[in-house]
Amino acid sequence: MARTRPTETDDLPRYFVWVRGLEGPEPQKWTAMDFGIGDWKRPLVLAYLELPVDERRLSLSMLARRYPPPRVDAS
């Protein structure tokens, strides 16, 4: 099987994620959506989006403006 050479975009985060923070939704960039042992991260994730290749280089603040936080009920 032929190996493909990794491209520069392979090293960039692939996902834009809104997580539950102490003061409301917080944006993050993740390289993978593996939720870890026992899926402990899953309740913290409010929304996620796989980024198109051309948006992976954008800053976190630019992505947060482009994809606003989800509405979270204060309960």
C-alpha positions as a LaTeX table, in Angstrom:
\begin{tabular}{lrrr}
\hline
Residue & $x$ (\AA) & $y$ (\AA) & $z$ (\AA) \\
\hline
Met1 & 0.00 & 0.00 & 0.00 \\
Ala2 & 1.36 & 3.40 & $-0.94$ \\
Arg3 & 1.88 & 5.89 & 1.85 \\
Thr4 & 0.76 & 9.41 & 1.31 \\
Arg5 & 2.94 & 12.25 & 2.47 \\
Pro6 & 1.33 & 14.32 & 5.20 \\
Thr7 & 0.39 & 17.77 & 4.06 \\
Glu8 & 0.78 & 20.94 & 6.06 \\
Thr9 & $-2.97$ & 21.01 & 6.79 \\
Asp10 & $-2.83$ & 17.52 & 8.36 \\
Asp11 & $-1.10$ & 19.03 & 11.40 \\
Leu12 & $-3.76$ & 21.69 & 11.94 \\
Pro13 & $-6.80$ & 21.21 & 14.19 \\
Arg14 & $-9.72$ & 19.73 & 12.26 \\
Tyr15 & $-12.60$ & 20.59 & 14.59 \\
Phe16 & $-14.04$ & 23.78 & 16.01 \\
Val17 & $-15.70$ & 22.92 & 19.32 \\
Trp18 & $-17.83$ & 24.84 & 21.80 \\
Val19 & $-17.39$ & 23.42 & 25.31 \\
Arg20 & $-19.12$ & 24.16 & 28.59 \\
Gly21 & $-16.88$ & 26.60 & 30.47 \\
Leu22 & $-17.09$ & 28.19 & 33.90 \\
Glu23 & $-18.60$ & 31.38 & 32.48 \\
Gly24 & $-20.55$ & 29.91 & 29.56 \\
Pro25 & $-19.60$ & 28.39 & 26.20 \\
Glu26 & $-15.90$ & 28.52 & 25.33 \\
Pro27 & $-14.46$ & 27.94 & 21.84 \\
Gln28 & $-11.65$ & 25.45 & 21.24 \\
Lys29 & $-9.90$ & 23.82 & 18.31 \\
Trp30 & $-9.33$ & 20.05 & 18.45 \\
Thr31 & $-7.29$ & 17.78 & 16.21 \\
Ala32 & $-9.54$ & 14.76 & 16.86 \\
Met33 & $-12.97$ & 14.06 & 18.30 \\
Asp34 & $-11.88$ & 11.14 & 20.47 \\
Phe35 & $-13.76$ & 11.51 & 23.70 \\
Gly36 & $-11.33$ & 9.62 & 25.91 \\
Ile37 & $-11.81$ & 6.88 & 28.43 \\
Gly38 & $-15.42$ & 6.56 & 29.52 \\
Asp39 & $-16.46$ & 9.46 & 27.29 \\
Trp40 & $-15.80$ & 11.92 & 30.14 \\
Lys41 & $-15.55$ & 14.86 & 27.69 \\
Arg42 & $-18.90$ & 14.23 & 25.99 \\
Pro43 & $-21.06$ & 16.18 & 28.53 \\
Leu44 & $-18.71$ & 19.16 & 28.17 \\
Val45 & $-19.15$ & 19.43 & 24.38 \\
Leu46 & $-21.99$ & 21.75 & 23.42 \\
Ala47 & $-21.42$ & 21.79 & 19.64 \\
Tyr48 & $-18.73$ & 20.88 & 17.14 \\
Leu49 & $-18.00$ & 21.36 & 13.47 \\
Glu50 & $-15.45$ & 19.72 & 11.20 \\
Leu51 & $-13.60$ & 22.61 & 9.63 \\
Pro52 & $-13.08$ & 22.85 & 5.87 \\
Val53 & $-9.40$ & 22.78 & 4.94 \\
Asp54 & $-9.34$ & 26.51 & 4.12 \\
Glu55 & $-10.69$ & 27.44 & 7.60 \\
Arg56 & $-8.26$ & 25.34 & 9.69 \\
Arg57 & $-5.71$ & 28.17 & 9.75 \\
Leu58 & $-8.16$ & 30.76 & 11.07 \\
Ser59 & $-7.70$ & 32.04 & 14.60 \\
Leu60 & $-10.01$ & 30.94 & 17.39 \\
Ser61 & $-11.52$ & 34.43 & 17.65 \\
Met62 & $-12.31$ & 34.50 & 13.93 \\
Leu63 & $-13.97$ & 31.09 & 14.11 \\
Ala64 & $-15.97$ & 32.15 & 17.18 \\
Arg65 & $-17.33$ & 35.14 & 15.25 \\
Arg66 & $-18.09$ & 33.01 & 12.21 \\
Tyr67 & $-19.76$ & 30.22 & 14.22 \\
Pro68 & $-21.47$ & 31.77 & 17.27 \\
Pro69 & $-21.91$ & 29.79 & 20.50 \\
Pro70 & $-24.94$ & 27.57 & 20.93 \\
Arg71 & $-27.70$ & 28.71 & 23.24 \\
Val72 & $-27.30$ & 27.11 & 26.64 \\
Asp73 & $-30.09$ & 27.00 & 29.20 \\
Ala74 & $-29.00$ & 28.27 & 32.60 \\
Ser75 & $-30.11$ & 25.37 & 34.76 \\
\hline
\end{tabular}
